[in-house]
Amino acid sequence: MQVAVAGTFGPIHDGHRTLFEHALRFGEDGLVVALTTDEFAVETRSTPREIPSFDERRDAVADALAALDRWDRDVEFRRLENEYGIAEDDPEIDALVVSPETAPELEDVNDRRRERGLEPISGIVAPYVLADDGERISSTRIVAGEIDDRGRVLE
């Protein structure tokens, strides 16, 4: 099964690491990481914040994947320029790893795939990772100085 995971991934945190672990575990035919372009990353933020460059984020994801990869998976990086990106039109992708927050979008992805004559893809839902305060770990919280990348509350 070829598995995809998509996102901005900047800065990397334990929630991302959980997504990556799921993708690596199920991606016996390889993993595609769709990383938002710098422009799309800024465009998709509901709260403006500084985002590392595409190259910095790609390198950080590659390092995180290497640290987690017990299966020696092939990993391919692609630029994600819009909401549906590669998932809607790549016939080689079998599954998409999503968070509970993004899981409902899989229905739209599969509708778009069907319109293109492609088979629907499976969703692999990775659970949220909570910080020590019981709230979800997020890059926004890290950048705001509330928590670190492991979910420890900062004072």
NUTISE-196241 format. One line per field, with one value per residue: residue in one letter; x, y, z of N, C-alpha, C in turn. Coordinates in pm, whole numbers, plus 32768, in hexadecimal, padded with zeros to 4 digits. Example, Ala and Ser with C-alpha at 12.3 -4.5 7.8 and 13.67 -1.06 7.14 Angstrom:
2
aa (A | S)
npx (8527 | 8505)
npy (7DC7 | 7F1F)
npz (830C | 82C4)
capx (84CE | 8557)
capy (7E3E | 7F96)
capz (830C | 82CA)
cpx (8528 | 850A)
cpy (7EB6 | 8003)
cpz (830C | 8313)
***
This chain:
155
aa (M | Q | V | A | V | A | G | T | F | G | P | I | H | D | G | H | R | T | L | F | E | H | A | L | R | F | G | E | D | G | L | V | V | A | L | T | T | D | E | F | A | V | E | T | R | S | T | P | R | E | I | P | S | F | D | E | R | R | D | A | V | A | D | A | L | A | A | L | D | R | W | D | R | D | V | E | F | R | R | L | E | N | E | Y | G | I | A | E | D | D | P | E | I | D | A | L | V | V | S | P | E | T | A | P | E | L | E | D | V | N | D | R | R | R | E | R | G | L | E | P | I | S | G | I | V | A | P | Y | V | L | A | D | D | G | E | R | I | S | S | T | R | I | V | A | G | E | I | D | D | R | G | R | V | L | E)
npx (8055 | 803E | 806E | 7FFD | 804B | 7FF7 | 8043 | 80A6 | 816D | 821B | 828A | 8314 | 826D | 81FB | 80FC | 810D | 81D5 | 8148 | 8092 | 814E | 81B9 | 80DC | 80BA | 81AC | 819D | 80C6 | 810C | 8181 | 81BE | 8233 | 8252 | 81B6 | 81F7 | 8146 | 818F | 8139 | 815C | 821B | 8178 | 8071 | 806D | 806B | 7F7D | 7EBC | 7EAD | 7DED | 7E29 | 7F17 | 8072 | 81D3 | 8271 | 834F | 842D | 83E3 | 84BA | 853E | 8471 | 8448 | 8541 | 8537 | 845A | 84BC | 8590 | 84FD | 8463 | 852F | 858F | 84B8 | 8484 | 846C | 8456 | 84D8 | 846B | 841B | 8420 | 837E | 8380 | 8294 | 8216 | 810E | 800C | 7F05 | 7DC2 | 7D6B | 7E33 | 7F20 | 7E8C | 7D96 | 7DC1 | 7E88 | 7EB8 | 7F50 | 7F54 | 7EDD | 7E7B | 7E36 | 7EC8 | 7E34 | 7DD1 | 7CE8 | 7C68 | 7C7F | 7C10 | 7AFC | 7B19 | 7B67 | 7A91 | 7A49 | 7B36 | 7B2A | 7A3F | 7A96 | 7B5D | 7AC4 | 7A38 | 7B03 | 7B25 | 7BB2 | 7C08 | 7B83 | 7C3C | 7CC1 | 7C97 | 7D74 | 7D64 | 7E15 | 7E3B | 7E00 | 7F0B | 7F3A | 7F98 | 8044 | 7F8B | 7E9A | 7E2C | 7E2A | 7F5B | 7FF9 | 808E | 805F | 8036 | 8132 | 81D5 | 8166 | 81D2 | 815C | 8178 | 826E | 8305 | 82C8 | 81ED | 8201 | 81A8 | 81FF | 828D)
npy (7F8B | 80D7 | 81FB | 833F | 8474 | 85B5 | 8710 | 883E | 8833 | 88C2 | 8965 | 8818 | 8728 | 864D | 85F9 | 8600 | 8540 | 845C | 8448 | 8416 | 8321 | 8276 | 8288 | 821D | 811A | 80A3 | 80CA | 8009 | 8002 | 80F0 | 824D | 8381 | 84CB | 85E4 | 8723 | 8863 | 897B | 8AAA | 8B88 | 8B1B | 8AB8 | 8BA1 | 8C10 | 8B5E | 8B7C | 8BBE | 8C5E | 8D4B | 8CFD | 8CD0 | 8BFF | 8AFA | 8AE1 | 8A2D | 897E | 8965 | 88EF | 8801 | 8782 | 8760 | 86B4 | 85D9 | 858E | 854A | 8474 | 83BD | 8382 | 82F6 | 8220 | 80D6 | 8020 | 8050 | 80EF | 8170 | 82C5 | 83D8 | 852C | 8629 | 875C | 880A | 88BC | 8904 | 88D0 | 87C2 | 8749 | 864D | 856B | 855E | 851C | 845D | 8322 | 825E | 8275 | 81DE | 8205 | 8302 | 83A4 | 843A | 8536 | 853A | 862E | 8668 | 858C | 858B | 8607 | 8548 | 84D2 | 8594 | 8593 | 848D | 84A0 | 8550 | 84B4 | 83E2 | 8473 | 8493 | 8398 | 82ED | 81FC | 8204 | 8273 | 81E9 | 8250 | 8290 | 82C4 | 837C | 83A4 | 84CE | 8570 | 85C3 | 86DF | 8719 | 87AF | 874D | 87AE | 87B2 | 8776 | 8862 | 8909 | 8A1A | 8A53 | 8A18 | 8AD6 | 8BB7 | 8BA6 | 8B17 | 8A03 | 88F8 | 8830 | 8732 | 8747 | 87A9 | 8891 | 89E2 | 8AE1)
npz (8000 | 7FA5 | 8055 | 80B0 | 8150 | 81BB | 81E8 | 8299 | 8359 | 8412 | 8526 | 855A | 8626 | 8736 | 86E6 | 85CE | 85B6 | 85FF | 8529 | 845E | 84B6 | 8498 | 8381 | 8326 | 8394 | 8305 | 81FC | 813B | 802D | 8005 | 805F | 8032 | 8068 | 8077 | 8072 | 80DA | 8004 | 8033 | 8004 | 8008 | 810B | 81A9 | 8151 | 81B3 | 82C5 | 83DD | 84AF | 8494 | 8485 | 84AD | 83C4 | 8384 | 8266 | 8131 | 80EE | 81E7 | 827E | 81EC | 8215 | 832B | 8345 | 82B5 | 835F | 8447 | 83E5 | 83A3 | 84A2 | 8509 | 8461 | 8452 | 838F | 82A6 | 81D2 | 808C | 8045 | 7FBC | 7F6F | 7F29 | 7EA0 | 7F32 | 7EB8 | 7EC6 | 7F62 | 7F3A | 7EB0 | 7E66 | 7EA7 | 7E24 | 7D19 | 7CE6 | 7C7D | 7CF4 | 7E05 | 7F24 | 8024 | 8119 | 8223 | 8332 | 8421 | 8539 | 8514 | 8401 | 8387 | 8327 | 822E | 817D | 80FA | 8039 | 7FA4 | 7F3A | 7EA3 | 7DDF | 7D6C | 7D00 | 7C3D | 7B89 | 7B2F | 7BD2 | 7CCF | 7E1C | 7F40 | 806E | 81C1 | 82C7 | 840A | 84E9 | 8642 | 870B | 87B8 | 88FF | 89C1 | 8AFA | 8B86 | 8B38 | 8A50 | 88E7 | 883A | 876E | 8655 | 8657 | 8766 | 87C4 | 873F | 87B3 | 88AC | 8979 | 89A5 | 8984 | 8879 | 88CA | 8962 | 8A61 | 8B54 | 8B49 | 8C13)
capx (8000 | 8084 | 8027 | 8022 | 802F | 8003 | 803A | 810C | 81D6 | 8280 | 82F2 | 82F0 | 824D | 81D4 | 8086 | 8141 | 821D | 80E2 | 8066 | 81BB | 81C2 | 806D | 80D8 | 8219 | 816E | 806E | 813D | 81E2 | 81E7 | 826E | 820E | 81BB | 81E1 | 811D | 81B3 | 8103 | 81B9 | 821F | 8102 | 7FF8 | 8076 | 803F | 7EF1 | 7E63 | 7EB1 | 7D81 | 7E71 | 7F9B | 80E8 | 824A | 827C | 83D1 | 8428 | 83CA | 8532 | 8553 | 840A | 8466 | 85B2 | 8509 | 8406 | 8516 | 85D5 | 849B | 8442 | 85A4 | 8596 | 8445 | 8472 | 84A1 | 8437 | 8528 | 840B | 843C | 83D7 | 8382 | 8346 | 8255 | 81E2 | 807C | 7FEB | 7E77 | 7D82 | 7D5F | 7EB8 | 7F3D | 7E2F | 7D23 | 7DDA | 7EF5 | 7E7E | 7FA9 | 7F3F | 7E75 | 7E45 | 7E60 | 7ECA | 7DF4 | 7DB2 | 7C56 | 7C3B | 7C7A | 7BD0 | 7A84 | 7B3D | 7B80 | 7A1B | 7A58 | 7BA5 | 7AFB | 79E0 | 7AE6 | 7BA0 | 7A5E | 7A20 | 7B75 | 7B2A | 7C11 | 7BD4 | 7B90 | 7CAB | 7CA0 | 7CC7 | 7DB2 | 7D57 | 7E73 | 7DFC | 7E41 | 7F67 | 7F1B | 8002 | 8035 | 7F15 | 7E22 | 7E06 | 7E70 | 7FD9 | 7FF2 | 80FC | 8037 | 8050 | 81C4 | 8205 | 8137 | 821E | 810D | 81A9 | 82DC | 82DC | 829D | 8172 | 821A | 817B | 826C | 8263)
capy (8000 | 8158 | 8252 | 83CD | 84CB | 863D | 8779 | 88A6 | 87F4 | 8920 | 8907 | 878B | 8708 | 85C2 | 85DB | 85DE | 84C1 | 83F3 | 843C | 83D7 | 8294 | 822F | 8282 | 81BD | 8094 | 806C | 80EA | 7FA5 | 8022 | 8176 | 82BD | 8403 | 853C | 865C | 8791 | 88E0 | 89E2 | 8B1B | 8BDC | 8AD6 | 8AAF | 8C22 | 8C21 | 8B05 | 8B97 | 8C12 | 8CBE | 8D60 | 8CE0 | 8CB5 | 8B74 | 8AE1 | 8AD0 | 89A6 | 892C | 8948 | 8890 | 8781 | 8746 | 8737 | 863D | 856A | 8563 | 8507 | 83F2 | 8365 | 8357 | 829F | 81B8 | 8050 | 7FC9 | 807B | 8115 | 81D6 | 8341 | 843B | 85AD | 8677 | 87DE | 8812 | 8945 | 8920 | 8883 | 8733 | 8720 | 85D0 | 84FF | 8557 | 84F3 | 83FE | 829C | 8204 | 8285 | 8184 | 8233 | 8384 | 83AD | 84B7 | 8549 | 8541 | 86B0 | 8668 | 8511 | 85A4 | 8634 | 84D3 | 84BE | 85EE | 855E | 8419 | 84CF | 8589 | 8443 | 839E | 84C8 | 847F | 830B | 82A8 | 81B5 | 824F | 824C | 81CF | 82B0 | 825A | 8332 | 837C | 83F0 | 8546 | 8562 | 8630 | 871A | 86FF | 87F5 | 870C | 87E9 | 877A | 87B1 | 889E | 8964 | 8AA0 | 8A5E | 8A18 | 8B59 | 8C1A | 8B96 | 8AD6 | 897B | 88D1 | 87D0 | 86B6 | 8763 | 87DA | 891B | 8A3F | 8B4E)
capz (8000 | 7FA5 | 80B2 | 80AB | 81C2 | 8187 | 824B | 829D | 83AA | 8440 | 854B | 8573 | 86B2 | 874B | 8694 | 8549 | 85C0 | 8600 | 849D | 8413 | 84DF | 8455 | 82F2 | 8312 | 83B6 | 829E | 8177 | 810D | 7FA4 | 8004 | 809F | 7FEF | 80C2 | 802F | 80CA | 80A3 | 7FD5 | 808E | 7FEA | 8037 | 819D | 81E0 | 8129 | 81FD | 8355 | 8412 | 8501 | 8455 | 84D5 | 845C | 8399 | 8345 | 81D4 | 80FD | 80FB | 8275 | 82A8 | 81AB | 825B | 83B0 | 8332 | 828F | 83D9 | 849E | 83A8 | 83B2 | 852E | 8527 | 83FB | 8472 | 831F | 8233 | 816A | 8028 | 8060 | 7F51 | 7F93 | 7EBE | 7EC8 | 7F3D | 7E91 | 7EDB | 7FCC | 7F20 | 7E88 | 7E21 | 7ECA | 7DCB | 7C8F | 7CD8 | 7C86 | 7D3E | 7E95 | 7F56 | 80A4 | 8149 | 82B5 | 8358 | 84AF | 854A | 84E0 | 836F | 8356 | 82D6 | 81A7 | 8129 | 80A5 | 7FC7 | 7F53 | 7EEF | 7E3D | 7D72 | 7D2A | 7CAF | 7BC8 | 7B2E | 7B0B | 7C29 | 7D44 | 7E99 | 7F95 | 80FA | 8224 | 833F | 8469 | 8558 | 86AF | 873D | 8827 | 895A | 8A13 | 8B89 | 8BBA | 8B04 | 89D0 | 8873 | 8811 | 86E9 | 8634 | 8680 | 87F7 | 87D6 | 8713 | 8815 | 8926 | 89E0 | 89BC | 892D | 8812 | 890C | 89AB | 8AE8 | 8B66 | 8B66 | 8C6D)
cpx (8059 | 802E | 805A | 7FFF | 804B | 7FFA | 80A7 | 8185 | 8244 | 824D | 82BB | 82D5 | 821B | 8154 | 80AE | 8187 | 81BC | 80AC | 80D0 | 81C7 | 8154 | 808B | 8145 | 81EB | 811E | 80A5 | 81A4 | 820F | 821D | 8213 | 8223 | 819B | 81C2 | 812D | 8184 | 8174 | 81B8 | 81A2 | 8083 | 7FF8 | 8044 | 7FAA | 7E91 | 7E61 | 7E3B | 7DBA | 7EFA | 800D | 815C | 8252 | 8306 | 83C1 | 840E | 8444 | 854F | 84EF | 8422 | 84D8 | 858A | 84B2 | 845C | 8560 | 8577 | 8477 | 84B5 | 85AE | 8529 | 843D | 84BA | 8497 | 8487 | 84CF | 8448 | 83E4 | 83EC | 833F | 830B | 8223 | 8148 | 8055 | 7F58 | 7E3D | 7D82 | 7DE0 | 7EC0 | 7ED5 | 7DBD | 7D40 | 7E4E | 7EBE | 7ED3 | 7F94 | 7EC6 | 7E32 | 7E81 | 7E59 | 7E97 | 7DE8 | 7D1A | 7C1B | 7C28 | 7C35 | 7B52 | 7AA2 | 7B54 | 7B0A | 7A22 | 7AC7 | 7B74 | 7A92 | 7A2E | 7B30 | 7B3D | 7A3F | 7A8C | 7B84 | 7B8C | 7BC9 | 7BE1 | 7C0A | 7C78 | 7CD4 | 7D01 | 7DB5 | 7DBA | 7E38 | 7E48 | 7EA4 | 7F51 | 7F96 | 7FE6 | 7FBA | 7E92 | 7DF0 | 7E5B | 7EF3 | 7FC6 | 806B | 80DC | 8053 | 80E6 | 81FD | 81DC | 8180 | 81D2 | 8148 | 8226 | 82AC | 82B0 | 821F | 8186 | 81F3 | 81F2 | 8238 | 82A0)
cpy (807B | 81BB | 82E1 | 840E | 8558 | 86A2 | 87E0 | 8875 | 8855 | 8973 | 887A | 8778 | 8679 | 859B | 85B5 | 8556 | 844B | 83DC | 83F0 | 8343 | 8241 | 821E | 821B | 812E | 8055 | 807C | 8088 | 7FBC | 80AF | 81DE | 833A | 846D | 85B4 | 86D1 | 8814 | 893B | 8A54 | 8B72 | 8B9B | 8ACA | 8B30 | 8C35 | 8BD1 | 8B1E | 8BED | 8C7D | 8CD3 | 8D42 | 8CC6 | 8C1F | 8B61 | 8ACB | 8A3F | 894D | 8907 | 88E0 | 8807 | 873A | 8714 | 86BA | 85C5 | 8534 | 8517 | 847D | 8390 | 832F | 82F1 | 8223 | 8136 | 7FF2 | 7FE9 | 809B | 8179 | 824F | 83A1 | 84BB | 85EF | 86FA | 87DA | 88A3 | 8969 | 88BB | 87EC | 86F6 | 869B | 8565 | 84F1 | 851D | 8492 | 8370 | 823B | 820D | 8231 | 81B7 | 82B9 | 8381 | 8437 | 84BE | 8545 | 85C2 | 86AD | 85ED | 852C | 85CF | 85C0 | 84B6 | 8515 | 85BE | 84EA | 843D | 8504 | 851A | 83FA | 83EE | 84B7 | 83EC | 82BA | 8263 | 8210 | 821E | 8237 | 8240 | 8265 | 82CE | 831E | 83D2 | 8471 | 851F | 85DD | 865E | 86F9 | 8743 | 87BC | 8744 | 87AC | 87C4 | 87EA | 88F8 | 89F2 | 8AB6 | 8A63 | 8AA1 | 8BC6 | 8C0E | 8B54 | 8A4F | 8964 | 8864 | 874A | 86CA | 878D | 886D | 8971 | 8AAF | 8BD1)
cpz (8000 | 7FF3 | 80A2 | 8130 | 8192 | 81F8 | 823C | 82EB | 83D3 | 84B3 | 8567 | 8608 | 86BB | 86FF | 8607 | 854C | 85C1 | 8572 | 844C | 8436 | 849C | 83C0 | 82D6 | 832C | 8343 | 820F | 8141 | 807D | 7F97 | 8042 | 804B | 8058 | 806C | 808F | 808C | 8074 | 803A | 8080 | 8022 | 80D0 | 81DE | 81C8 | 8181 | 8293 | 837C | 846D | 84C3 | 84B7 | 8477 | 8440 | 835A | 82AF | 81AD | 8112 | 818C | 82A6 | 826B | 81F3 | 82E5 | 83A9 | 830E | 8309 | 8436 | 8468 | 83B9 | 8440 | 8551 | 84CF | 841F | 83FB | 82A1 | 81BB | 8108 | 8045 | 7FED | 7F83 | 7F17 | 7EF7 | 7EC6 | 7F27 | 7EA3 | 7F3D | 7FB4 | 7EEC | 7E40 | 7E38 | 7E66 | 7D42 | 7C7B | 7CE9 | 7CD7 | 7DD6 | 7EBF | 7FD4 | 80C8 | 81E1 | 82DA | 83F0 | 84BE | 8510 | 8449 | 8334 | 8302 | 8246 | 8147 | 80CC | 8028 | 7F69 | 7EFE | 7E88 | 7DC5 | 7D26 | 7CCE | 7C30 | 7B5F | 7B04 | 7B5E | 7C9C | 7DBF | 7EE9 | 8023 | 8151 | 829B | 83A2 | 84DC | 85C7 | 86CE | 87AB | 887F | 89A7 | 8AA6 | 8BC5 | 8B84 | 8A81 | 8960 | 8859 | 8784 | 86D3 | 8661 | 8714 | 8812 | 87B3 | 8776 | 889B | 8998 | 8A09 | 8967 | 88CC | 884A | 8960 | 8A3A | 8AEE | 8B8F | 8BBF | 8C47)
***
